[in-house]
Amino acid sequence: MTEPELPAAFLFLHLEKTGGTSVRTWLALNQDTSRFQEPARLQLVSPDCFEALTLDTGRVRDACPGPVQPVAWDRSITAVEYHSGGAKAQFWRHVDHARSLYAKAGGRFLTAVLLQEPVAQAVSFYRYWPPTEQGPDGPNSLIPLERWVRSGTANSVLQSRGIATTRGGDCNQSARVAMRRLGEIGLVGVTPCLAAFIGSVERRLGLPHDPRRMEAVLHHHMPPRNHAPHASWSVLDWAVHNATHQIAPAVHAQVQAAVACDQPLYAAALESFCASWSGGRWLRPEWARCMACQLE
């Protein structure tokens, strides 16, 4: 790994079904020297490993298992993905200390999160982990979406709960905590504009841009060429349609009611995203579609 001019850290809070796995794949590809001419000098480590690197170097060997030990935090660009429930809580426990550490070293420090349109996120969760029960067709009969929603599961997997690190209780309280915490995160993105989000990470961390790296992880997040259902639709419109178009209107309304606590949070994320791109001179033409988002 070539030593960067300054240390840098990217702490990514990965909420379920928001495109976070694609971000993690992109981070891993930044270390790939076999497919890309210019690797990004980046190391991807676990939350426990990063905590050991920045808090207790005596634990590095145990906290960072593997054939190759990580480079010290002050001589590298280090990326960390916080995905599990315990890891999300660890993110909030450690972020202030890490931010202070990099500030004292004159380094770059970026925290980030992606949010998805709430109905699309809930439906994606249901489809990725389809709930089953004992039924006439056997033990793996699919529970219909409307029954899954009525069971309260959709409410328990809200994005606001992921940010607030809560699973139960009043979702309005979780939403208030999440809204406050959203303002503490350096880069807030929205899933349909994943390419622009990754482009912003590249710019802020000083990583090299390789279109092949981007395309390797983004192809399933973008509409096929000349295939949007309506020519006037933005990428945001298309992504929501793609996730929810097979749902009956009555069921869609049920899902929307179940995830109502996430709607203000997503609106804030969308507004933050659009504001961060206004007047951006380095905006690539192929990402301009994301700027068609309509704020009401």
Sine and cosine of phi, psi and omega as CSV:
sin_phi,cos_phi,sin_psi,cos_psi,sin_omega,cos_omega
0.00,0.00,0.81,-0.58,0.05,-1.00
-0.95,0.32,0.72,-0.69,-0.05,-1.00
-0.95,0.31,0.81,-0.58,0.02,-1.00
-0.97,0.26,0.25,-0.97,0.02,-1.00
-0.91,0.42,-0.61,0.79,-0.01,-1.00
-0.69,-0.72,0.49,-0.87,0.08,-1.00
-0.92,0.38,0.47,-0.88,0.02,-1.00
-0.56,-0.83,0.51,-0.86,0.04,-1.00
-0.69,-0.72,0.61,-0.79,0.07,-1.00
-0.80,-0.60,0.94,-0.34,0.00,-1.00
-0.96,-0.27,0.93,-0.37,-0.13,-0.99
-0.95,-0.31,0.89,-0.46,0.06,-1.00
-1.00,0.04,0.95,-0.30,-0.15,-0.99
-0.99,-0.13,0.96,-0.27,0.08,-1.00
-1.00,0.03,0.54,-0.84,-0.07,-1.00
-0.88,0.48,0.69,-0.73,0.12,-0.99
0.85,0.53,0.70,0.71,0.07,-1.00
-0.84,-0.55,0.07,1.00,-0.05,-1.00
0.99,-0.15,0.14,0.99,-0.06,-1.00
-0.90,0.43,-0.54,0.84,0.02,-1.00
-0.90,0.44,-0.57,0.82,0.06,-1.00
-0.91,0.41,-0.61,0.79,0.04,-1.00
-0.90,0.43,-0.68,0.73,0.01,-1.00
-0.89,0.45,-0.66,0.75,0.04,-1.00
-0.88,0.48,-0.67,0.74,0.02,-1.00
-0.89,0.46,-0.65,0.76,0.04,-1.00
-0.89,0.46,-0.68,0.73,0.01,-1.00
-0.89,0.45,-0.61,0.79,0.00,-1.00
-0.92,0.39,-0.40,0.92,0.04,-1.00
-0.93,0.37,-0.26,0.97,0.05,-1.00
-1.00,-0.09,-0.10,1.00,-0.15,-0.99
-0.98,0.18,0.92,-0.40,0.03,-1.00
-0.99,-0.10,-0.11,0.99,-0.05,-1.00
-1.00,0.04,-0.48,0.88,-0.08,-1.00
-0.97,-0.26,-0.36,0.93,-0.11,-0.99
-0.82,-0.57,0.67,-0.74,-0.11,-0.99
-0.93,0.38,-0.53,0.85,-0.10,-1.00
-0.82,-0.57,1.00,0.01,0.08,-1.00
-0.88,0.47,0.40,-0.92,-0.19,-0.98
-1.00,-0.06,0.20,0.98,0.04,-1.00
0.87,0.50,0.57,0.82,-0.12,-0.99
-0.91,-0.42,0.61,-0.79,0.12,-0.99
-0.88,-0.48,0.70,-0.71,0.01,-1.00
-0.96,-0.27,0.88,-0.47,-0.06,-1.00
-0.80,-0.60,0.27,-0.96,0.02,-1.00
-0.98,0.21,0.31,-0.95,0.07,-1.00
-0.84,0.54,-0.65,0.76,0.01,-1.00
-0.90,0.44,-0.63,0.77,0.01,-1.00
-0.91,0.41,-0.69,0.73,0.00,-1.00
-0.90,0.43,-0.62,0.78,0.02,-1.00
-0.90,0.44,-0.64,0.77,0.03,-1.00
-0.92,0.40,-0.66,0.76,-0.01,-1.00
-0.88,0.48,-0.56,0.83,-0.12,-0.99
-0.96,-0.27,-0.17,0.99,-0.03,-1.00
-0.85,-0.53,-0.66,0.75,-0.14,-0.99
-0.58,-0.82,1.00,0.09,-0.08,-1.00
-0.89,0.45,-0.30,0.95,0.04,-1.00
-0.93,0.36,-0.30,0.95,-0.01,-1.00
-0.99,-0.13,0.02,1.00,-0.14,-0.99
-0.85,0.53,-0.70,0.71,-0.06,-1.00
-0.88,0.47,-0.64,0.77,0.00,-1.00
-0.98,0.22,-0.61,0.79,-0.07,-1.00
-0.99,0.16,-0.30,0.95,-0.04,-1.00
-0.83,-0.55,0.92,0.40,-0.03,-1.00
-0.92,0.39,0.45,-0.89,0.01,-1.00
0.61,-0.79,0.26,-0.97,-0.04,-1.00
-0.93,0.36,-0.40,0.92,-0.02,-1.00
-0.86,-0.51,0.83,-0.55,0.03,-1.00
-0.97,0.25,0.59,-0.81,-0.03,-1.00
-0.93,0.38,0.39,-0.92,0.08,-1.00
-0.97,0.26,0.53,-0.85,0.03,-1.00
-0.82,0.57,0.54,-0.84,-0.10,-0.99
-0.86,0.51,-0.54,0.84,-0.07,-1.00
-1.00,0.08,0.12,0.99,0.05,-1.00
-0.78,-0.63,0.41,0.91,-0.12,-0.99
-0.45,-0.89,0.22,-0.98,0.28,-0.96
-0.98,-0.18,0.91,-0.42,-0.12,-0.99
-0.91,-0.41,0.78,-0.62,0.04,-1.00
-0.92,-0.38,0.63,-0.78,-0.02,-1.00
-0.71,-0.71,0.75,-0.67,0.06,-1.00
-0.96,-0.28,0.81,-0.58,0.04,-1.00
-0.94,-0.33,0.97,-0.26,-0.18,-0.98
-0.87,-0.49,-0.76,0.65,-0.03,-1.00
-0.93,0.37,0.24,-0.97,0.02,-1.00
-0.85,0.53,-0.70,0.72,0.02,-1.00
-0.91,0.41,-0.59,0.81,0.00,-1.00
-0.93,0.37,-0.60,0.80,0.03,-1.00
-0.88,0.47,-0.67,0.74,0.05,-1.00
-0.90,0.43,-0.60,0.80,0.03,-1.00
-0.90,0.44,-0.60,0.80,0.05,-1.00
-0.82,0.58,-0.77,0.64,-0.07,-1.00
-0.95,0.30,-0.46,0.89,0.05,-1.00
-0.95,0.32,-0.54,0.84,-0.20,-0.98
-0.96,-0.27,-0.26,0.97,-0.20,-0.98
-0.90,0.44,-0.65,0.76,-0.04,-1.00
-0.91,0.42,-0.68,0.73,0.03,-1.00
-0.89,0.46,-0.71,0.70,-0.03,-1.00
-0.90,0.44,-0.67,0.74,0.01,-1.00
-0.87,0.49,-0.69,0.72,0.01,-1.00
-0.90,0.44,-0.65,0.76,-0.01,-1.00
-0.88,0.48,-0.73,0.69,-0.02,-1.00
-0.95,0.33,-0.55,0.83,0.04,-1.00
-0.90,0.44,-0.67,0.74,0.01,-1.00
-0.91,0.42,-0.50,0.86,0.00,-1.00
-1.00,0.06,-0.02,1.00,-0.04,-1.00
0.95,0.33,0.39,0.92,-0.06,-1.00
-1.00,-0.05,-0.01,-1.00,0.05,-1.00
-0.99,-0.14,0.65,-0.76,-0.04,-1.00
-0.64,-0.77,0.86,-0.51,-0.07,-1.00
-0.74,-0.67,0.84,-0.55,0.17,-0.99
-0.97,-0.25,0.52,-0.86,-0.09,-1.00
-0.45,-0.89,0.40,-0.92,0.06,-1.00
-0.48,-0.88,0.51,-0.86,0.10,-0.99
-0.92,-0.39,0.65,-0.76,0.12,-0.99
-0.84,-0.54,0.57,-0.82,0.02,-1.00
-0.95,-0.31,0.44,-0.90,0.12,-0.99
-0.80,0.60,0.78,-0.63,-0.22,-0.97
-0.85,0.53,-0.67,0.74,0.01,-1.00
-0.91,0.42,-0.70,0.71,0.00,-1.00
-0.88,0.47,-0.62,0.78,-0.01,-1.00
-0.92,0.39,-0.69,0.73,-0.01,-1.00
-0.91,0.42,-0.69,0.72,0.00,-1.00
-0.91,0.40,-0.62,0.78,0.04,-1.00
-0.89,0.45,-0.65,0.76,0.05,-1.00
-0.87,0.49,-0.72,0.69,0.00,-1.00
-0.87,0.49,-0.68,0.74,-0.05,-1.00
-0.96,0.27,-0.51,0.86,-0.03,-1.00
-0.98,0.21,-0.61,0.79,0.06,-1.00
-0.88,-0.48,0.94,0.33,-0.10,-1.00
-0.88,0.48,0.83,-0.56,0.00,-1.00
-0.97,0.24,0.64,-0.77,-0.03,-1.00
-0.78,-0.62,0.22,-0.98,0.01,-1.00
-0.44,-0.90,0.20,-0.98,0.12,-0.99
-0.96,0.29,0.83,-0.56,-0.03,-1.00
-0.57,-0.82,-0.13,-0.99,-0.01,-1.00
-0.89,0.47,-0.39,0.92,0.00,-1.00
-1.00,-0.09,0.12,0.99,0.01,-1.00
0.89,-0.45,-0.11,-0.99,-0.08,-1.00
-0.96,0.29,-0.17,0.98,-0.07,-1.00
-0.91,-0.42,0.63,0.78,0.05,-1.00
-0.96,0.27,0.75,-0.66,-0.04,-1.00
-0.94,0.35,0.75,-0.66,0.11,-0.99
-0.98,0.20,0.81,-0.59,-0.03,-1.00
-0.86,0.52,0.48,-0.88,-0.04,-1.00
-0.83,0.56,-0.68,0.73,-0.06,-1.00
-0.90,0.44,-0.58,0.81,0.05,-1.00
-0.95,0.31,-0.60,0.80,0.05,-1.00
-0.87,0.49,-0.65,0.76,0.02,-1.00
-0.91,0.41,-0.72,0.70,-0.02,-1.00
-0.90,0.44,-0.43,0.90,0.00,-1.00
-0.94,0.33,-0.23,0.97,0.01,-1.00
1.00,-0.07,-0.02,1.00,-0.05,-1.00
-0.91,0.42,-0.64,0.77,0.00,-1.00
-0.86,0.51,-0.61,0.79,0.01,-1.00
-0.94,0.35,-0.46,0.89,-0.05,-1.00
-0.99,0.17,-0.27,0.96,-0.04,-1.00
-0.94,-0.33,0.41,0.91,0.01,-1.00
-0.86,0.51,0.55,-0.84,0.05,-1.00
-0.90,0.43,-0.55,0.84,0.04,-1.00
-0.90,0.44,-0.55,0.84,0.06,-1.00
-0.93,0.36,-0.58,0.82,0.04,-1.00
-0.90,0.44,-0.64,0.76,0.01,-1.00
-0.96,0.28,-0.63,0.78,0.00,-1.00
-0.99,0.15,-0.13,0.99,-0.03,-1.00
0.84,0.55,0.75,0.67,0.09,-1.00
-0.80,-0.60,0.46,-0.89,0.03,-1.00
-0.91,-0.42,-0.51,0.86,-0.04,-1.00
-0.78,-0.63,-0.17,-0.99,0.01,-1.00
1.00,0.10,-0.18,-0.98,-0.06,-1.00
-0.93,0.37,0.87,-0.48,-0.03,-1.00
-0.93,0.36,-0.42,0.91,0.03,-1.00
-0.91,0.42,-0.61,0.79,0.04,-1.00
-0.92,0.40,-0.68,0.73,0.05,-1.00
-0.87,0.49,-0.64,0.77,-0.02,-1.00
-0.90,0.44,-0.61,0.79,0.02,-1.00
-0.91,0.41,-0.68,0.74,0.04,-1.00
-0.90,0.44,-0.69,0.72,-0.02,-1.00
-0.89,0.45,-0.63,0.77,0.00,-1.00
-0.89,0.45,-0.66,0.75,0.04,-1.00
-0.91,0.42,-0.69,0.72,-0.03,-1.00
-0.93,0.37,-0.51,0.86,0.01,-1.00
-0.86,0.51,-0.59,0.81,0.02,-1.00
-0.94,0.34,-0.22,0.98,0.00,-1.00
-1.00,-0.07,-0.09,1.00,-0.05,-1.00
-1.00,-0.06,0.71,-0.70,-0.14,-0.99
-0.93,0.36,-0.59,0.81,-0.04,-1.00
-0.71,-0.70,0.89,-0.45,0.02,-1.00
-0.93,-0.36,0.85,-0.52,-0.01,-1.00
-0.88,-0.48,0.18,-0.98,0.08,-1.00
-0.85,-0.53,0.63,-0.77,-0.15,-0.99
-0.82,0.58,-0.71,0.71,-0.04,-1.00
-0.87,0.48,-0.38,0.93,0.01,-1.00
-0.95,-0.33,0.73,0.68,-0.07,-1.00
-0.89,0.46,-0.60,0.80,0.00,-1.00
-0.89,0.47,-0.67,0.74,0.02,-1.00
-0.92,0.40,-0.60,0.80,0.05,-1.00
-0.87,0.48,-0.76,0.65,0.00,-1.00
-0.90,0.44,-0.62,0.79,0.05,-1.00
-0.87,0.49,-0.60,0.80,0.03,-1.00
-0.93,0.37,-0.62,0.79,0.06,-1.00
-0.89,0.46,-0.70,0.71,0.03,-1.00
-0.82,0.57,-0.77,0.64,-0.07,-1.00
-0.90,0.44,-0.70,0.71,-0.10,-0.99
-0.95,0.31,-0.46,0.89,0.01,-1.00
-0.99,-0.13,-0.11,0.99,-0.01,-1.00
0.96,0.28,0.54,0.84,0.00,-1.00
-1.00,0.05,0.52,-0.85,0.04,-1.00
-0.95,0.32,0.57,-0.82,0.02,-1.00
-0.99,-0.11,0.78,-0.63,0.08,-1.00
-0.75,-0.66,0.93,-0.38,-0.03,-1.00
-0.83,0.56,-0.52,0.85,0.00,-1.00
-0.92,0.40,-0.58,0.82,0.05,-1.00
-0.91,0.42,-0.67,0.75,0.00,-1.00
-0.90,0.43,-0.75,0.66,-0.06,-1.00
-0.91,0.42,-0.46,0.89,-0.03,-1.00
-0.90,0.44,-0.40,0.91,-0.06,-1.00
-0.89,-0.46,-0.14,0.99,-0.14,-0.99
-0.95,-0.30,-0.10,0.99,-0.17,-0.99
-0.87,0.50,-0.56,0.83,-0.04,-1.00
-1.00,0.06,-0.03,1.00,0.05,-1.00
-0.99,-0.13,-0.12,0.99,-0.10,-0.99
-0.91,-0.41,0.53,-0.85,0.05,-1.00
-0.93,0.38,0.56,-0.83,0.08,-1.00
-0.86,0.50,0.44,-0.90,0.00,-1.00
-0.85,0.52,0.73,-0.68,0.05,-1.00
0.83,0.56,0.53,0.85,-0.07,-1.00
-0.80,-0.60,0.19,0.98,0.05,-1.00
-0.92,0.40,0.66,-0.75,-0.04,-1.00
-0.84,0.54,-0.52,0.86,0.04,-1.00
-0.72,-0.69,0.76,-0.65,-0.09,-1.00
-0.87,0.50,-0.45,0.89,-0.06,-1.00
-1.00,0.09,-0.11,0.99,-0.05,-1.00
-0.94,0.35,0.60,-0.80,0.14,-0.99
-1.00,0.07,0.11,-0.99,0.09,-1.00
-0.86,0.51,-0.58,0.81,0.03,-1.00
-0.87,0.49,-0.73,0.68,0.01,-1.00
-0.87,0.50,-0.71,0.70,-0.06,-1.00
-0.89,0.46,-0.69,0.72,-0.06,-1.00
-0.89,0.45,-0.67,0.74,0.02,-1.00
-0.92,0.40,-0.67,0.74,0.03,-1.00
-0.87,0.49,-0.68,0.74,-0.05,-1.00
-0.89,0.46,-0.56,0.83,-0.04,-1.00
-0.99,0.13,-0.40,0.91,-0.21,-0.98
-0.79,-0.61,0.04,1.00,-0.19,-0.98
-0.93,0.37,-0.32,0.95,-0.02,-1.00
-1.00,-0.06,0.15,0.99,-0.04,-1.00
-1.00,-0.09,0.72,-0.69,0.05,-1.00
-0.89,0.46,0.56,-0.83,-0.05,-1.00
-0.81,0.59,-0.64,0.76,-0.03,-1.00
-0.91,0.42,-0.64,0.77,0.02,-1.00
-0.94,0.33,-0.63,0.78,0.05,-1.00
-0.85,0.53,-0.66,0.75,0.01,-1.00
-0.90,0.43,-0.61,0.80,0.03,-1.00
-0.90,0.43,-0.70,0.72,0.02,-1.00
-0.89,0.45,-0.68,0.74,-0.01,-1.00
-0.87,0.50,-0.65,0.76,0.03,-1.00
-0.92,0.39,-0.60,0.80,-0.04,-1.00
-0.93,0.37,-0.48,0.88,-0.05,-1.00
-0.95,-0.30,0.34,0.94,-0.07,-1.00
-0.85,0.52,-0.52,0.86,-0.01,-1.00
-0.91,0.42,-0.37,0.93,-0.01,-1.00
-1.00,0.03,-0.24,0.97,-0.10,-1.00
-0.88,0.47,-0.74,0.67,0.03,-1.00
-0.88,0.47,-0.56,0.83,0.00,-1.00
-0.92,0.40,-0.69,0.72,0.01,-1.00
-0.92,0.39,-0.62,0.78,0.05,-1.00
-0.88,0.48,-0.64,0.77,0.03,-1.00
-0.92,0.39,-0.62,0.79,0.03,-1.00
-0.91,0.41,-0.67,0.74,0.00,-1.00
-0.90,0.44,-0.67,0.74,0.02,-1.00
-0.91,0.42,-0.67,0.74,0.02,-1.00
-0.89,0.45,-0.66,0.75,0.00,-1.00
-0.89,0.46,-0.76,0.65,-0.03,-1.00
-0.89,0.45,-0.64,0.77,0.00,-1.00
-0.90,0.43,-0.58,0.81,-0.04,-1.00
-0.95,0.32,-0.30,0.96,-0.03,-1.00
-0.98,-0.22,-0.18,0.98,-0.05,-1.00
-0.89,0.45,0.82,-0.57,0.03,-1.00
0.96,0.27,0.19,0.98,-0.01,-1.00
-0.93,0.37,0.93,-0.37,-0.07,-1.00
-0.93,0.37,-0.41,0.91,-0.07,-1.00
-1.00,-0.06,0.17,0.99,0.02,-1.00
-0.89,0.45,0.84,-0.54,-0.02,-1.00
-0.97,0.23,0.61,-0.79,-0.07,-1.00
-0.82,0.58,-0.60,0.80,-0.06,-1.00
-0.95,0.32,-0.21,0.98,0.04,-1.00
-0.99,-0.12,-0.08,1.00,-0.13,-0.99
-0.89,0.45,-0.40,0.92,0.00,-1.00
-0.86,0.51,-0.51,0.86,-0.02,-1.00
-0.92,0.39,-0.32,0.95,-0.01,-1.00
-0.99,0.16,0.02,1.00,0.03,-1.00
-0.99,0.13,0.07,1.00,-0.03,-1.00
-0.88,0.47,0.64,-0.77,-0.05,-1.00
-0.96,-0.27,0.87,-0.50,0.06,-1.00
-0.98,-0.18,0.84,-0.55,-0.03,-1.00
-0.98,-0.20,0.00,0.00,0.00,0.00
